[in-house]
Amino acid sequence: MLDRTRLQSVTARYPYLQGLLLVPIGLWIMLSSSLPSWWPWRNELLLWPAFVLAAWAYLRINRSYQNSFGRVVISRSQRLRDGAWAVAALLVLAGALFLDTRYEFPVSTFGATFAALMLVYWKYAVGLRPRHLPLASGLFLSSLAPLWTGVGADSAIVIIGLAQGAALVVAGLLDHADLVSSMASSQGLSNAASQGRSSAGF
């Protein structure tokens, strides 16, 4: 029963543990947030090609996961819940970004909101692990520290964007390592169960 429960747990978390999918997203966030500070030409000249490249990398990584670990079909109701959560998260982030650009707060509302949403996602989708806490709490606390007075909205967005992108990249790599370890453990459990049935004469 324990082996079966563990296998079910790994399968349920599999779509959300594909952490390498976060890497191109995180890198694009870092690039798009830092462009205003150093890119001398129109941002679109680099942002759109970089977005296309990130989307291509995302699809390639997704295909690699399917080839390496297989594919788990998510129920329609789960897809609807995930979609509704994503839309709600984007709306909340847009509101936080508006507040940061409209009012010069001494804290970063956008950064703190992003960190809080990361914790919610990890809690209910991936499963909150000790590795997640330093990433989200560090971003959250630094966003709420009164460090942003006089920095300017553009500079604050650059700094927070770089931190957010880096957090996504690191979290993605750690989640991927968890996936590889979990799949290896589940494969070992499956092999052990098969050997046990063979020894028992089944």
Protein Blocks (a to p, Z undefined) as FASTA:
>chain_A
ZZmmmmmmmmmmmmmmmmmlmmmmmmmmmmmmmmmmmpmbdfklmmmmmmmmmmmmmmmm
mmmmmmmnopadddfklmmmmmmmmmmmmmmmmmmmmmmmmpccfbdfklmmmmmmmmmm
mmmmnopafklmmmmmmmmmmmmpcfkgonbjklmmmmmmmmmmmmmmmmmmmmmmmmmm
mmmmmmmmmmmmmmmmmmnoZZ
